[in-house]
């Protein structure tokens, strides 16, 4: 069963029961997924930026947008209008497909992965994961790799608190670490 169908048929009912909501529309849901790469010290290297754009296109299935510097910062050697990052925003079917791939394929492929910390969910119920290497994604093959870069995945929800966000992500199948409570 696809993640979007599972959310509509099972997860909404479970979250209504768990969080005590009467209305389906009050249950937290996913809004968007943002995949972001900062180019950092390679801002002047056009080949590196093209490599990042190609890899993000493969990972997300959507053409990314380059982010430009708004103002010059001399200590970072950045000029106004210079490309400083690459980002993709996923919504709808692509968002659910990406999250399904992230949970079931990508996270298990991360080196030394022992589960996600509950601290990565913020007080508004949004989740941010940083990857040191983009090679964990199945679309990236080691043979075609020129330079390894990191990326950040931010999942934005309609949750109003950290508790609601954690409940949503656990129902979606995110592998959180079991924390031991010390008394």
Secondary structure, 3 states (H helix, E strand, C coil): CCHHHHHHHHHHHHHHHHHCCCCHHHCCCEEEEEEEEECHHHCCCHHHHHHHHHHHHHHHCCCCEEEECCCCEHHHCECCCCEEEEEEEECHHHHHHHHHHHHHHHHHHCCCCCCECHHHECCCCCEEEEECCHHHCCCCCCCCCCCCCCEEEEEEECCCCHHHHHHHHHHHCCCECCCCCCC
